[in-house]
Amino acid sequence: MLLALVSTAPEEKEKPSASSKGPSRVKGSPASGPTEIEKFFQLNPEEKFDLEAANSIDAPVLVEEARGDKRVLRDVLRTAEALLPRVRAETEDPLLVSAILRSKTLDWVRRSPSDSGWAETMPLRWAGIFYESRVPGGRLSRKLSTRMANLISLCVEASGTVAFLRAGVTGIFRGSAMMAKMVQFGLSAKRPRYVQQVAQAYLDDLASSRCVGKQPVPLERLSDVARRNGTAEVNITLVELFSQEGTGTLMVLDPRFHPGMDPVAIRVVPPKTQDDAATYDLVHSGVRAVRESGDSNEAPNEASPASPWERSDMTRKEWLALFKALEKRKERLGAPPRENSRDRESYIGLRDLVLADSAVRRAFLVVHWKGRPSGLAILCQLLSAGTLVPEFDTDADYLEAELEHLGQGAPEHRPKDGQWKLAHGWTVVREHAGGSARTYRASGKSAD
């Protein structure tokens, strides 16, 4: 009975006034328009979820406004608990993060040219959505999921844990360790995940600069992340977020999905020396990044050689020469474009060489790209070692997808039995090593 009263009483207070339909107030602005409580109760974790509106909520002010009414305070807690899993999903899942970054880039292209106050207002609105960042003036804005979890703690402290337990609310527990386990994206991987850092740096760069015609925009904060964590890690993360177009270009806004709009892409500017990190520019169609490692006065470099994925005639000698050059420069081979990657003639040609030639396998393993599509690299590891126990189920799935593609059209193909007969005399067999673990064994004429 008490819960029913608690859940219905605030609803009359939560109806937004006419003034609350306007844009959210920027943090630190004079008190006018809707209160923090009115803005907060407009948030919805379902289809009308607004990440930017959630980011504008000032948690300490919200709790102070609700402190005088225990029922409202409990409803603030319930709403925060409902929002927290959605916030974590939106800010940690690479697919959702990618969609948000594309949407914000679209806003930047369309709105910033005519908004003279863009560079003053947007850094405050977008700061700390994915990862902690500093707003103009040097104040640190912690990431949104941390602030939302802190809001739950503030609500509990304001009312007292005993009062919440008496009302049947266990937010202090659901909002902490248990809630953190609900959304896990690669936290168990050996390689640290930089999705949130890279996304926030890119967003901060968009917020601090206006789109002026087709001028390239130096991505200063993204370049700083590369200097701190390494170019390879940032490039791998960018490939997770955006589609790769050739070598050193990642498509953010594709004109196929935005008719009448020029492509907008991130261009990777190679470092001058091995001790430097790459830098990044945001460029439009037909505009090349003329900066090289921060020097805007230098003449443009010669056009980079065509990506091997754009060629259908790469020979064994050319692949080996490319791998040797990449190893010498301590670089990695760029990943093939994700769209229909296995159907590209260049990909099929390299895969056939991996099956046929142990020298190609050894060279490829040294410089292969990180991230998706990962099936060919995993297959190469299996062929070289003879046995493989994938660390993650997803790696096993990628391997089997590669084997399925190789076996298409072969009469001896037996995927249901966990056995694949491949070209050049290879046979791959799947075994179960106890529990759900999968072990793969490969034998063939060209084994290492």
C-alpha positions as CSV (number, residue, x, y, z in Angstrom):
1,M,0.0,0.0,0.0
2,L,2.8,2.4,0.9
3,L,4.6,1.7,-2.4
4,A,1.4,2.4,-4.3
5,L,1.1,5.8,-2.6
6,V,4.8,6.5,-3.2
7,S,4.6,5.8,-6.9
8,T,1.5,7.8,-7.5
9,A,2.0,10.8,-5.4
10,P,4.9,12.4,-7.3
11,E,3.2,11.9,-10.7
12,E,1.0,15.0,-10.1
13,K,4.2,17.0,-9.3
14,E,6.1,15.6,-12.3
15,K,3.9,17.0,-15.0
16,P,6.1,19.3,-16.9
17,S,5.1,22.9,-17.1
18,A,5.0,24.7,-20.4
19,S,8.4,26.3,-19.8
20,S,10.0,22.9,-19.2
21,K,9.6,21.9,-22.8
22,G,12.4,24.2,-23.8
23,P,16.1,23.2,-24.0
24,S,17.8,22.1,-20.8
25,R,19.6,24.7,-18.8
26,V,23.4,24.6,-19.0
27,K,25.1,23.8,-15.8
28,G,26.1,26.8,-13.8
29,S,23.6,29.1,-15.5
30,P,21.3,31.4,-13.4
31,A,18.2,29.7,-11.9
32,S,15.4,30.1,-14.4
33,G,13.0,27.8,-16.2
34,P,12.3,24.3,-15.0
35,T,13.8,23.1,-11.7
36,E,16.2,20.2,-11.6
37,I,13.4,17.9,-10.3
38,E,11.1,18.9,-13.2
39,K,13.9,18.2,-15.7
40,F,14.9,15.0,-14.1
41,F,11.4,13.5,-14.1
42,Q,11.1,14.1,-17.8
43,L,13.9,11.6,-18.4
44,N,12.8,8.2,-19.7
45,P,15.0,5.1,-19.9
46,E,12.9,3.7,-22.7
47,E,12.2,5.0,-26.2
48,K,12.4,8.7,-25.3
49,F,15.7,8.4,-23.6
50,D,17.8,11.6,-24.0
51,L,21.5,11.2,-23.2
52,E,22.3,14.9,-23.5
53,A,19.4,15.9,-21.2
54,A,20.6,13.3,-18.6
55,N,24.0,14.8,-18.9
56,S,22.7,18.3,-18.0
57,I,21.3,17.2,-14.6
58,D,23.1,18.7,-11.6
59,A,22.9,15.8,-9.1
60,P,23.7,17.8,-5.9
61,V,21.1,20.5,-6.8
62,L,18.5,17.8,-7.6
63,V,19.0,16.1,-4.2
64,E,18.8,19.4,-2.4
65,E,15.5,20.3,-4.1
66,A,14.1,16.8,-3.3
67,R,15.4,16.7,0.3
68,G,12.3,18.1,1.9
69,D,10.0,15.4,0.5
70,K,10.9,11.8,1.3
71,R,8.5,10.4,-1.3
72,V,10.0,12.6,-4.1
73,L,13.5,11.6,-2.9
74,R,12.6,7.9,-3.3
75,D,11.1,8.5,-6.7
76,V,14.3,10.3,-7.7
77,L,16.2,7.1,-6.6
78,R,13.9,4.8,-8.6
79,T,14.3,7.0,-11.7
80,A,18.1,7.0,-11.3
81,E,18.1,3.2,-10.9
82,A,16.1,2.8,-14.1
83,L,18.3,5.3,-16.0
84,L,21.7,3.9,-14.9
85,P,21.7,0.6,-17.0
86,R,20.6,2.6,-20.1
87,V,23.3,5.2,-19.5
88,R,26.0,2.5,-19.2
89,A,24.8,0.7,-22.3
90,E,24.7,3.9,-24.4
91,T,28.1,5.0,-23.2
92,E,30.0,1.7,-23.3
93,D,28.7,-0.4,-26.1
94,P,30.8,0.5,-29.2
95,L,27.8,0.1,-31.6
96,L,25.7,2.5,-29.5
97,V,28.6,4.9,-29.0
98,S,29.2,4.9,-32.7
99,A,25.6,5.9,-33.5
100,I,25.7,8.7,-30.9
101,L,29.0,10.1,-32.4
102,R,27.6,10.0,-35.9
103,S,24.5,11.9,-34.7
104,K,26.5,14.5,-32.9
105,T,28.7,14.9,-36.0
106,L,25.6,15.5,-38.0
107,D,24.5,18.2,-35.5
108,W,28.0,19.7,-35.8
109,V,27.8,19.9,-39.6
110,R,24.2,21.3,-39.7
111,R,24.1,23.6,-36.6
112,S,27.5,24.9,-35.8
113,P,28.1,27.0,-38.9
114,S,25.2,29.3,-37.9
115,D,25.6,29.1,-34.2
116,S,28.1,31.8,-33.1
117,G,28.0,30.6,-29.5
118,W,28.7,26.9,-30.4
119,A,32.2,26.8,-28.9
120,E,31.0,28.4,-25.6
121,T,27.8,26.3,-25.0
122,M,28.5,22.8,-26.4
123,P,31.6,22.0,-24.4
124,L,29.4,22.2,-21.3
125,R,26.6,20.2,-22.7
126,W,28.8,17.4,-24.1
127,A,31.5,17.2,-21.4
128,G,31.7,14.0,-19.5
129,I,29.1,12.0,-21.4
130,F,31.4,9.0,-22.1
131,Y,34.5,9.8,-20.0
132,E,35.7,12.5,-17.7
133,S,36.7,15.7,-19.5
134,R,37.5,19.3,-18.6
135,V,35.2,22.1,-19.5
136,P,36.3,25.7,-20.3
137,G,37.8,27.1,-17.1
138,G,39.5,23.8,-16.2
139,R,36.7,22.2,-14.1
140,L,36.7,18.4,-14.4
141,S,33.4,16.8,-15.4
142,R,33.2,13.2,-14.4
143,K,31.6,10.7,-16.8
144,L,27.8,10.5,-16.8
145,S,27.5,6.9,-15.5
146,T,29.6,7.8,-12.5
147,R,27.5,10.9,-11.8
148,M,24.3,8.8,-12.1
149,A,25.6,6.2,-9.6
150,N,26.7,9.0,-7.3
151,L,23.1,10.4,-7.5
152,I,21.8,7.1,-6.1
153,S,24.3,7.4,-3.2
154,L,23.3,11.0,-2.5
155,C,19.6,10.0,-2.4
156,V,20.4,7.3,0.1
157,E,22.5,9.6,2.3
158,A,19.8,12.3,2.2
159,S,17.1,10.0,3.5
160,G,19.0,7.4,5.4
161,T,19.5,3.8,4.4
162,V,17.0,2.5,7.0
163,A,14.2,4.6,5.6
164,F,14.8,3.2,2.1
165,L,14.9,-0.4,3.3
166,R,11.6,0.2,5.2
167,A,10.0,1.4,2.0
168,G,11.2,-1.7,0.2
169,V,13.8,0.1,-1.9
170,T,17.3,-1.4,-2.2
171,G,18.8,1.2,-4.5
172,I,22.0,1.4,-2.6
173,F,22.7,-2.2,-3.6
174,R,21.2,-2.2,-7.1
175,G,22.9,1.0,-7.9
176,S,26.4,-0.1,-7.0
177,A,28.2,-3.4,-7.5
178,M,25.3,-5.5,-8.8
179,M,24.3,-2.8,-11.3
180,A,27.8,-2.5,-12.5
181,K,27.8,-6.2,-13.5
182,M,24.7,-5.8,-15.7
183,V,26.5,-4.0,-18.5
184,Q,29.9,-5.5,-19.3
185,F,31.6,-4.7,-22.6
186,G,35.1,-6.2,-22.9
187,L,36.2,-5.5,-19.4
188,S,37.7,-9.0,-19.2
189,A,39.8,-8.5,-22.3
190,K,43.6,-8.3,-21.9
191,R,43.8,-5.2,-24.0
192,P,42.4,-2.1,-22.2
193,R,39.3,-0.7,-23.8
194,Y,39.6,2.9,-25.0
195,V,36.1,3.3,-26.5
196,Q,35.0,5.8,-23.9
197,Q,38.2,7.9,-23.9
198,V,38.3,8.1,-27.7
199,A,34.6,8.9,-28.0
200,Q,34.8,11.7,-25.4
201,A,37.9,13.2,-26.9
202,Y,36.3,13.2,-30.3
203,L,33.1,14.8,-28.9
204,D,35.1,17.4,-27.0
205,D,36.9,18.3,-30.3
206,L,33.5,18.7,-32.1
207,A,32.2,20.9,-29.2
208,S,35.2,23.2,-29.2
209,S,35.2,24.0,-33.0
210,R,32.6,25.2,-35.5
211,C,32.3,23.7,-38.9
212,V,33.6,26.3,-41.4
213,G,33.0,25.3,-45.0
214,K,35.2,22.4,-45.9
215,Q,38.2,23.4,-43.8
216,P,39.9,20.4,-42.1
217,V,39.5,20.5,-38.3
218,P,42.5,19.3,-36.2
219,L,41.3,16.8,-33.6
220,E,43.6,18.0,-30.8
221,R,42.1,16.0,-27.9
222,L,41.9,12.8,-29.9
223,S,45.6,13.3,-30.8
224,D,46.4,13.8,-27.1
225,V,44.7,10.4,-26.3
226,A,47.0,8.8,-29.0
227,R,50.1,10.4,-27.4
228,R,49.1,9.1,-23.9
229,N,47.9,5.6,-24.9
230,G,49.6,4.8,-28.2
231,T,48.6,5.3,-31.8
232,A,47.8,1.6,-32.3
233,E,45.2,1.5,-29.5
234,V,43.5,4.6,-30.7
235,N,43.4,3.4,-34.3
236,I,42.0,0.0,-33.2
237,T,39.3,1.8,-31.3
238,L,38.4,4.1,-34.2
239,V,38.0,1.0,-36.4
240,E,35.6,-0.3,-33.8
241,L,33.6,2.9,-34.0
242,F,33.7,3.8,-37.7
243,S,34.1,2.0,-41.0
244,Q,37.5,2.1,-42.5
245,E,37.9,3.4,-46.0
246,G,41.2,2.5,-47.4
247,T,44.4,3.3,-45.5
248,G,44.3,6.0,-42.8
249,T,40.6,7.1,-43.4
250,L,37.6,6.3,-41.2
251,M,34.2,7.3,-42.5
252,V,32.0,9.1,-40.0
253,L,29.2,10.4,-42.2
254,D,28.6,8.4,-45.3
255,P,26.8,10.3,-48.1
256,R,24.9,7.1,-49.0
257,F,22.9,7.5,-45.8
258,H,22.9,11.3,-45.9
259,P,21.9,12.4,-49.5
260,G,23.1,15.8,-50.5
261,M,25.8,15.9,-47.9
262,D,29.6,15.6,-48.4
263,P,31.4,12.7,-46.7
264,V,32.9,13.5,-43.3
265,A,35.8,11.4,-42.3
266,I,38.7,11.1,-39.7
267,R,42.0,11.2,-41.5
268,V,45.0,9.7,-39.7
269,V,48.1,11.8,-40.1
270,P,51.2,9.5,-39.8
271,P,53.9,10.6,-37.3
272,K,57.3,12.0,-38.5
273,T,59.3,9.6,-36.3
274,Q,58.7,6.3,-34.6
275,D,58.8,8.1,-31.2
276,D,55.9,10.4,-32.1
277,A,52.2,9.5,-32.2
278,A,49.8,9.9,-35.1
279,T,47.5,13.0,-35.2
280,Y,44.0,13.2,-36.5
281,D,41.9,15.6,-38.6
282,L,38.2,15.7,-39.5
283,V,38.0,16.3,-43.2
284,H,35.3,16.7,-45.9
285,S,35.1,15.3,-49.4
286,G,38.0,16.3,-51.6
287,V,40.0,17.8,-48.7
288,R,43.2,16.2,-47.7
289,A,44.9,16.6,-44.3
290,V,47.9,18.8,-45.1
291,R,49.2,18.8,-41.6
292,E,51.9,16.4,-40.9
293,S,52.5,15.9,-37.2
294,G,51.1,19.3,-36.3
295,D,52.9,21.4,-38.9
296,S,50.3,23.2,-40.9
297,N,52.8,25.2,-42.9
298,E,54.4,22.2,-44.7
299,A,53.3,21.3,-48.2
300,P,51.0,18.3,-48.7
301,N,52.7,14.9,-48.8
302,E,52.6,12.8,-51.9
303,A,49.4,10.7,-52.1
304,S,49.7,7.6,-50.1
305,P,49.8,4.3,-52.1
306,A,46.6,2.6,-52.7
307,S,45.3,0.3,-50.1
308,P,46.1,-3.4,-50.9
309,W,42.4,-4.1,-50.3
310,E,41.5,-2.0,-53.3
311,R,43.6,-4.2,-55.6
312,S,42.7,-7.5,-57.0
313,D,46.2,-8.4,-58.4
314,M,48.4,-8.5,-55.2
315,T,51.0,-11.2,-55.7
316,R,52.7,-13.3,-53.0
317,K,55.9,-11.2,-53.5
318,E,54.0,-8.0,-53.1
319,W,52.2,-9.1,-49.9
320,L,55.5,-10.3,-48.4
321,A,57.2,-7.0,-49.3
322,L,54.4,-5.1,-47.7
323,F,54.5,-7.1,-44.5
324,K,58.3,-6.7,-44.3
325,A,58.0,-2.9,-44.8
326,L,55.3,-2.7,-42.1
327,E,57.3,-4.7,-39.7
328,K,60.3,-2.5,-40.3
329,R,58.2,0.6,-39.5
330,K,56.6,-1.1,-36.5
331,E,53.2,-0.6,-38.1
332,R,50.3,-2.9,-38.7
333,L,48.4,-3.8,-41.8
334,G,45.1,-1.8,-42.1
335,A,42.0,-3.8,-41.7
336,P,39.9,-4.4,-44.8
337,P,36.6,-2.5,-45.1
338,R,34.1,-4.4,-43.1
339,E,31.4,-4.4,-45.7
340,N,31.6,-7.7,-47.6
341,S,35.3,-8.0,-46.5
342,R,35.4,-11.8,-47.2
343,D,34.1,-11.4,-50.7
344,R,36.9,-9.0,-51.8
345,E,39.3,-10.5,-54.3
346,S,42.3,-9.1,-52.3
347,Y,41.0,-10.7,-49.1
348,I,40.4,-14.0,-50.8
349,G,43.8,-13.9,-52.4
350,L,45.6,-13.3,-49.1
351,R,43.6,-16.0,-47.4
352,D,44.6,-18.5,-50.0
353,L,48.2,-17.5,-49.5
354,V,47.8,-18.0,-45.7
355,L,46.5,-21.5,-46.4
356,A,49.3,-22.4,-48.9
357,D,52.4,-20.7,-47.6
358,S,54.0,-20.9,-44.2
359,A,56.2,-17.9,-44.9
360,V,53.2,-15.8,-45.6
361,R,51.6,-17.0,-42.4
362,R,54.6,-16.0,-40.3
363,A,54.9,-12.6,-41.9
364,F,51.1,-11.9,-41.6
365,L,51.0,-12.8,-37.9
366,V,53.6,-10.1,-37.1
367,V,51.7,-7.2,-38.7
368,H,48.0,-8.3,-38.9
369,W,45.4,-5.7,-38.0
370,K,43.8,-5.7,-34.6
371,G,40.0,-5.7,-34.2
372,R,37.3,-6.7,-36.6
373,P,37.1,-8.5,-39.0
374,S,39.3,-10.9,-37.0
375,G,38.5,-14.3,-38.6
376,L,41.5,-14.4,-40.9
377,A,44.0,-13.6,-38.1
378,I,42.5,-16.3,-35.9
379,L,42.6,-18.8,-38.7
380,C,46.3,-18.0,-39.3
381,Q,47.1,-18.5,-35.7
382,L,45.4,-21.9,-35.8
383,L,47.2,-23.0,-39.0
384,S,50.6,-21.9,-37.6
385,A,50.2,-23.5,-34.1
386,G,48.2,-26.6,-35.1
387,T,45.8,-26.2,-32.2
388,L,43.9,-23.3,-30.8
389,V,41.7,-22.7,-27.7
390,P,40.1,-19.2,-28.3
391,E,40.1,-17.1,-25.2
392,F,36.6,-15.7,-25.9
393,D,33.5,-17.3,-27.4
394,T,33.3,-14.5,-29.9
395,D,36.8,-15.4,-31.3
396,A,35.5,-19.0,-31.8
397,D,32.5,-17.6,-33.6
398,Y,34.7,-15.5,-35.9
399,L,36.9,-18.5,-36.7
400,E,33.9,-20.7,-37.5
401,A,32.4,-17.9,-39.7
402,E,35.7,-17.8,-41.6
403,L,35.7,-21.6,-42.0
404,E,32.1,-21.6,-43.2
405,H,32.9,-19.1,-45.8
406,L,35.9,-21.1,-47.0
407,G,33.8,-24.3,-47.2
408,Q,31.0,-22.8,-49.2
409,G,30.5,-24.8,-52.4
410,A,32.8,-27.7,-51.3
411,P,31.0,-31.1,-51.6
412,E,33.0,-32.5,-48.7
413,H,32.1,-29.6,-46.4
414,R,30.7,-31.0,-43.1
415,P,30.0,-28.1,-40.7
416,K,27.4,-30.0,-38.7
417,D,30.1,-32.5,-37.6
418,G,32.5,-29.7,-36.6
419,Q,34.9,-30.6,-39.4
420,W,36.0,-28.4,-42.3
421,K,38.0,-29.6,-45.3
422,L,39.8,-26.6,-46.8
423,A,42.0,-25.9,-49.8
424,H,45.7,-27.0,-49.9
425,G,44.9,-30.2,-48.0
426,W,43.9,-28.6,-44.7
427,T,41.4,-30.2,-42.3
428,V,40.1,-28.3,-39.2
429,V,38.2,-30.2,-36.5
430,R,36.4,-28.7,-33.5
431,E,36.6,-30.5,-30.2
432,H,35.1,-29.6,-26.8
433,A,37.7,-29.4,-24.0
434,G,35.2,-29.6,-21.1
435,G,32.4,-27.2,-20.3
436,S,31.7,-24.7,-23.1
437,A,35.3,-24.3,-24.2
438,R,36.1,-25.1,-27.8
439,T,39.4,-26.5,-29.1
440,Y,40.3,-26.5,-32.8
441,R,42.9,-28.7,-34.4
442,A,44.3,-28.2,-37.9
443,S,46.4,-30.5,-40.0
444,G,47.6,-30.1,-43.6
445,K,50.3,-30.5,-46.1
446,S,51.7,-27.0,-45.7
447,A,51.7,-27.1,-41.9
448,D,54.5,-25.2,-40.2
